[in-house]
């Protein structure tokens, strides 16, 4: 062996050792990064969970007729897919029943014993079963579909439809949400790559927290707040439903037509049973200070909004269909002006006091009050 070959072999060995060290460093970096992200994910889930009352809980499952329903396997949901106590389908002797239909307002952004249905149950008493059939994101089409398919089997003596003017009208026009891995997925079809990316980013609560950090810092430097801006954007969009009829007909005419059709189907399905229509206002209709703040943020003047218009139009429709109407807008305004908080912070849903306010008004409706009366 020549002396010149030895350095060559020594150089090869040194290169191999160097390559191994680089691989080890890469593996060590990947391992430490994965461990850090894993610990960060656990920490966020324990101490700063990024979820709402309606997301991040694997609440939903796909349904061929209604797009999605609540998952009976979830601890909050009973065996028949309702956020309610277990109840037999057949009505017990001596009991009367009220079936409450609706979306996230009915489902409740509060604990289960503070929802509209639970508060109404307490007010009507133990001889009346009040069944919570609310599902977040549903519109009247799905609510009526569920009533026909399953709800009437509970033998209700009266039906309450909770109609949220903030989005029930618009959702009559939109493609339905769908269930994807237990969560609600965006409306419309998306590519397979987008679905994969969505799964990755919606499963990681650490990602959901970190993605907002730059925007939070930027808004903080401007003296603004991310949650406030987000809520104002939502409410600003919803304000258009309160434009006068003549100026909103082009945008909302079809929605009102569809809504009329769904409520007509509800009337037909209910038969001789009384139907109570609970008109749920958006917070922007209730709180004048919120309206002023939103208009100021967007540099707008009041464009002649009629803040009672959706309720007026729904009352007219309810009269045609022989529904009894419960409109809580005046009472919510009065109590809000007196300084009482009835909505969750930066959230259009009621807190426990708001739910109880609606339940009190419902309990005074003759169609429901008569059910609680001694026979």
C-alpha positions as CSV (number, residue, x, y, z in Angstrom):
1,X,0.0,0.0,0.0
2,X,1.4,3.4,-0.9
3,X,1.7,6.2,1.5
4,X,-0.4,8.4,-0.7
5,X,-3.4,6.1,-0.3
6,X,-3.5,6.3,3.4
7,X,-4.4,10.1,3.6
8,X,-7.1,9.4,1.0
9,X,-8.7,6.7,3.2
10,X,-8.2,9.0,6.2
11,X,-10.0,11.8,4.4
12,X,-12.9,9.5,3.5
13,X,-13.3,8.4,7.1
14,X,-13.2,12.0,8.3
15,X,-15.9,13.0,5.7
16,X,-18.1,10.0,6.8
17,X,-17.7,11.1,10.5
18,X,-18.6,14.7,9.5
19,X,-21.6,13.5,7.6
20,X,-22.8,11.4,10.5
21,X,-22.4,14.4,12.8
22,X,-24.5,16.5,10.5
23,X,-27.2,13.8,10.3
24,X,-27.1,13.5,14.1
25,X,-27.4,17.3,14.5
26,X,-30.4,17.4,12.0
27,X,-32.1,14.5,13.9
28,X,-31.4,16.2,17.2
29,X,-32.8,19.5,15.9
30,X,-35.9,17.7,14.5
31,X,-36.4,15.8,17.8
32,X,-36.0,19.0,19.9
33,X,-38.3,20.9,17.6
34,X,-40.9,18.2,17.7
35,X,-40.6,17.9,21.5
36,X,-40.9,21.7,21.9
37,X,-44.0,21.9,19.7
38,X,-45.5,18.9,21.5
39,X,-45.0,20.5,24.9
40,X,-46.2,23.8,23.5
41,X,-49.4,22.2,22.2
42,X,-50.0,20.5,25.6
43,X,-49.4,23.8,27.4
44,X,-51.9,25.7,25.2
45,X,-54.5,23.0,25.5
46,X,-54.2,23.0,29.3
47,X,-53.8,26.7,30.1
48,X,-55.0,28.7,27.0
49,X,-57.3,26.4,25.0
50,X,-58.2,28.0,21.6
51,X,-61.8,26.8,21.2
52,X,-65.3,28.3,21.5
53,X,-68.5,26.8,22.9
54,X,-69.2,25.4,19.4
55,X,-65.8,24.4,18.1
56,X,-62.8,22.3,19.3
57,X,-65.0,19.7,21.0
58,X,-65.6,17.1,18.2
59,X,-69.3,17.8,18.5
60,X,-70.6,17.0,15.1
61,X,-71.1,14.1,12.6
62,X,-72.2,14.1,9.0
63,X,-75.9,13.5,8.1
64,X,-77.2,12.8,4.6
65,X,-80.4,14.8,5.0
66,X,-79.5,17.6,7.4
67,X,-75.8,18.0,6.4
68,X,-74.7,17.4,10.0
69,X,-76.1,16.7,13.5
70,X,-74.7,16.6,17.0
71,X,-72.7,13.5,17.8
72,X,-74.4,11.2,20.4
73,X,-71.0,10.0,21.5
74,X,-70.0,13.3,22.9
75,X,-70.4,13.8,26.7
76,X,-72.5,16.9,26.3
77,X,-74.9,15.2,23.9
78,X,-77.5,12.6,24.7
79,X,-78.0,9.3,22.9
80,X,-80.5,10.9,20.4
81,X,-78.1,13.6,19.4
82,X,-79.5,16.5,21.5
83,X,-77.8,18.7,24.1
84,X,-80.4,17.6,26.6
85,X,-81.1,15.0,29.3
86,X,-82.0,11.5,28.2
87,X,-85.7,11.3,27.5
88,X,-87.9,8.6,26.1
89,X,-89.5,9.2,22.8
90,X,-92.9,8.5,24.0
91,X,-94.3,11.1,26.3
92,X,-94.8,9.9,29.9
93,X,-98.3,10.0,31.3
94,X,-99.3,13.3,32.8
95,X,-96.4,15.2,31.1
96,X,-96.6,17.9,28.4
97,X,-93.8,18.7,26.1
98,X,-92.3,21.7,24.5
99,X,-89.8,21.2,21.6
100,X,-87.4,24.1,21.2
101,X,-85.8,24.4,17.7
102,X,-82.9,26.7,16.8
103,X,-79.3,27.2,16.2
104,X,-76.4,28.0,18.5
105,X,-78.6,30.4,20.5
106,X,-80.8,27.4,21.4
107,X,-77.9,25.0,21.8
108,X,-76.4,27.6,24.2
109,X,-73.0,29.3,24.6
110,X,-73.4,28.7,28.4
111,X,-73.4,25.6,30.5
112,X,-76.3,23.2,29.7
113,X,-78.3,24.2,32.8
114,X,-78.2,27.9,31.7
115,X,-79.6,27.5,28.2
116,X,-82.9,28.9,27.0
117,X,-84.5,25.5,27.2
118,X,-83.2,24.8,30.7
119,X,-84.4,28.2,32.0
120,X,-87.8,27.7,30.4
121,X,-88.0,24.2,32.0
122,X,-87.5,25.8,35.5
123,X,-90.2,28.4,34.8
124,X,-92.8,26.0,33.4
125,X,-92.3,23.4,36.2
126,X,-91.8,19.7,36.4
127,X,-95.0,18.6,34.6
128,X,-93.6,20.1,31.4
129,X,-90.6,18.6,29.5
130,X,-88.7,21.3,27.6
131,X,-86.5,19.6,25.0
132,X,-83.4,21.4,23.6
133,X,-83.1,20.6,19.9
134,X,-80.7,23.4,19.0
135,X,-77.7,22.7,16.8
136,X,-75.0,25.4,16.1
137,X,-75.0,26.6,12.5
138,X,-78.4,25.3,11.5
139,X,-80.9,27.4,9.6
140,X,-84.7,27.0,9.5
141,X,-84.4,24.5,6.6
142,X,-82.5,22.0,8.8
143,X,-84.6,22.7,11.9
144,X,-87.8,21.9,10.0
145,X,-86.2,18.9,8.4
146,X,-85.2,17.5,11.8
147,X,-88.7,18.2,13.2
148,X,-90.3,16.2,10.5
149,X,-87.8,13.4,10.6
150,X,-87.3,13.0,14.4
151,X,-88.9,15.8,16.4
152,X,-92.5,14.9,16.1
153,X,-91.8,11.5,17.5
154,X,-91.3,13.2,20.9
155,X,-95.1,14.0,20.8
156,X,-94.7,17.7,21.5
157,X,-97.7,19.7,22.7
158,X,-96.1,22.9,21.5
159,X,-93.1,23.9,19.4
160,X,-90.8,26.9,19.9
161,X,-88.7,28.1,16.9
162,X,-85.9,30.4,17.9
163,X,-85.2,32.7,15.0
164,X,-81.9,34.7,15.2
165,X,-82.3,37.6,12.9
166,X,-78.5,38.1,12.9
167,X,-77.8,35.2,10.5
168,X,-80.8,32.9,10.1
169,X,-82.0,35.0,7.1
170,X,-78.6,35.0,5.4
171,X,-78.0,31.3,6.0
172,X,-81.1,30.5,3.9
173,X,-79.0,31.6,0.9
174,X,-75.6,30.1,1.8
175,X,-74.3,26.6,1.1
176,X,-74.5,24.5,4.2
177,X,-71.7,23.9,6.6
178,X,-70.5,20.3,6.8
179,X,-68.9,18.1,9.5
180,X,-65.3,17.1,9.0
181,X,-63.5,15.1,11.7
182,X,-66.0,16.2,14.3
183,X,-65.8,19.9,13.5
184,X,-67.7,22.2,11.3
185,X,-66.0,22.8,8.0
186,X,-66.4,25.8,5.7
187,X,-69.2,26.0,3.2
188,X,-68.7,24.8,-0.4
189,X,-66.3,22.4,-1.9
190,X,-62.5,22.7,-1.3
191,X,-59.6,20.8,-2.8
192,X,-58.0,17.8,-1.2
193,X,-54.8,19.8,-0.5
194,X,-56.9,22.5,1.2
195,X,-58.7,20.0,3.3
196,X,-55.4,18.5,4.5
197,X,-54.0,21.9,5.4
198,X,-57.2,22.8,7.2
199,X,-57.0,19.6,9.2
200,X,-53.5,20.4,10.2
201,X,-54.1,24.0,11.2
202,X,-57.4,23.3,13.0
203,X,-56.1,20.4,15.0
204,X,-53.2,22.4,16.5
205,X,-54.3,24.9,19.2
206,X,-50.7,26.1,19.4
207,X,-51.0,27.1,15.7
208,X,-54.3,28.9,16.3
209,X,-52.7,30.8,19.2
210,X,-49.5,31.8,17.4
211,X,-51.0,32.8,14.1
212,X,-52.7,35.7,15.8
213,X,-49.6,37.0,17.5
214,X,-48.4,39.4,14.8
215,X,-51.8,40.9,14.3
216,X,-52.3,41.3,18.0
217,X,-49.0,43.1,18.3
218,X,-49.7,45.3,15.3
219,X,-53.2,46.2,16.5
220,X,-51.8,46.8,20.0
221,X,-49.4,49.4,18.7
222,X,-52.4,51.1,17.1
223,X,-54.4,51.0,20.4
224,X,-56.8,48.4,18.9
225,X,-57.8,44.9,19.9
226,X,-58.1,41.8,17.7
227,X,-61.2,40.4,19.4
228,X,-63.0,43.8,19.3
229,X,-62.1,44.3,15.6
230,X,-63.2,40.8,14.7
231,X,-66.6,41.2,16.5
232,X,-67.2,44.7,15.0
233,X,-66.5,43.2,11.5
234,X,-69.2,40.5,12.1
235,X,-71.7,42.9,13.5
236,X,-71.1,45.4,10.7
237,X,-71.8,42.7,8.1
238,X,-75.0,41.8,9.9
239,X,-76.3,45.4,10.1
240,X,-77.4,45.2,6.5
241,X,-80.4,43.1,7.5
242,X,-81.7,46.2,9.2
243,X,-81.7,48.5,6.2
244,X,-85.1,49.7,5.1
245,X,-87.1,47.2,3.0
246,X,-86.9,49.2,-0.2
247,X,-83.1,49.5,-0.1
248,X,-82.5,45.9,1.0
249,X,-84.9,44.1,-1.3
250,X,-82.3,43.2,-3.9
251,X,-80.0,41.6,-1.3
252,X,-82.5,40.0,1.0
253,X,-85.6,39.5,-1.1
254,X,-84.7,35.9,-2.0
255,X,-83.8,35.1,1.6
256,X,-87.1,36.3,2.9
257,X,-88.9,34.2,0.3
258,X,-87.0,31.1,1.3
259,X,-87.5,31.8,5.0
260,X,-91.3,32.2,4.4
261,X,-91.2,28.8,2.7
262,X,-89.4,27.1,5.6
263,X,-91.8,28.6,8.2
264,X,-94.7,27.5,6.1
265,X,-93.4,24.0,6.1
266,X,-93.1,24.2,9.9
267,X,-96.7,25.3,10.2
268,X,-97.8,22.4,8.1
269,X,-95.7,19.9,10.0
270,X,-96.9,21.2,13.4
271,X,-100.5,20.6,12.4
272,X,-102.8,21.8,15.2
273,X,-100.0,22.2,17.7
274,X,-99.3,25.8,18.7
275,X,-96.0,27.3,17.4
276,X,-94.2,30.1,19.2
277,X,-91.7,32.1,17.2
278,X,-89.0,33.6,19.5
279,X,-87.4,36.6,17.7
280,X,-83.8,36.8,18.8
281,X,-82.2,40.1,18.1
282,X,-78.6,40.7,17.3
283,X,-76.7,42.7,19.9
284,X,-76.2,45.6,17.4
285,X,-80.0,46.0,17.5
286,X,-80.0,46.1,21.3
287,X,-76.9,48.2,22.3
288,X,-76.8,51.8,20.9
289,X,-73.2,52.2,22.1
290,X,-72.1,49.2,20.1
291,X,-73.7,50.6,16.9
292,X,-72.0,53.9,17.4
293,X,-68.6,52.2,17.9
294,X,-69.0,50.1,14.7
295,X,-70.1,53.0,12.6
296,X,-67.2,55.0,13.9
297,X,-64.7,52.2,13.1
298,X,-65.9,52.0,9.5
299,X,-66.2,55.8,9.1
300,X,-69.9,55.5,8.3
301,X,-72.9,57.6,9.0
302,X,-76.2,55.9,9.9
303,X,-77.6,54.9,6.5
304,X,-81.2,55.1,7.7
305,X,-81.1,51.7,9.4
306,X,-84.4,50.5,10.8
307,X,-83.2,48.5,13.8
308,X,-86.7,47.0,14.3
309,X,-87.3,46.1,10.7
310,X,-86.5,42.3,10.8
311,X,-88.8,41.8,13.8
312,X,-91.5,43.8,12.1
313,X,-91.3,41.7,9.0
314,X,-91.2,38.4,11.0
315,X,-94.2,39.4,13.0
316,X,-96.2,40.0,9.8
317,X,-95.1,36.6,8.5
318,X,-96.0,35.0,11.8
319,X,-99.5,36.5,11.8
320,X,-100.1,35.0,8.3
321,X,-99.0,31.5,9.6
322,X,-100.8,31.7,12.9
323,X,-97.6,31.6,15.0
324,X,-97.5,33.3,18.4
325,X,-94.7,35.8,18.5
326,X,-92.4,36.5,21.5
327,X,-90.2,39.5,20.8
328,X,-87.6,40.2,23.5
329,X,-86.0,43.2,21.7
330,X,-87.7,45.9,23.8
331,X,-86.9,44.2,27.1
332,X,-83.3,43.6,26.1
333,X,-82.9,47.2,25.2
334,X,-84.4,48.4,28.5
335,X,-82.2,46.2,30.6
336,X,-79.1,47.0,28.5
337,X,-79.7,50.7,28.9
338,X,-80.0,50.1,32.7
339,X,-76.5,48.7,32.6
340,X,-77.2,45.0,32.7
341,X,-75.0,42.6,30.7
342,X,-77.1,40.1,28.7
343,X,-74.6,39.1,26.1
344,X,-71.3,37.4,26.4
345,X,-68.3,39.7,25.9
346,X,-67.6,40.4,22.2
347,X,-70.1,37.6,21.3
348,X,-73.5,37.8,19.9
349,X,-74.8,35.0,22.1
350,X,-76.7,35.5,25.4
351,X,-75.1,34.9,28.8
352,X,-77.2,33.1,31.5
353,X,-79.1,36.4,32.2
354,X,-80.0,36.8,28.6
355,X,-81.2,33.2,28.3
356,X,-83.3,33.6,31.4
357,X,-84.8,36.9,30.0
358,X,-85.9,35.0,26.9
359,X,-87.2,32.1,28.9
360,X,-89.3,34.4,31.1
361,X,-90.9,36.0,28.0
362,X,-91.6,32.5,26.6
363,X,-93.2,31.3,29.8
364,X,-95.6,34.2,29.6
365,X,-96.8,33.2,26.1
366,X,-100.3,31.9,26.4
367,X,-99.5,28.8,24.3
368,X,-96.9,27.7,26.8
369,X,-98.4,29.1,30.0
370,X,-101.5,26.9,29.4
371,X,-99.3,23.8,29.4
372,X,-98.0,24.4,32.9
373,X,-101.5,25.2,34.2
374,X,-103.1,22.5,36.4
375,X,-105.5,20.2,34.5
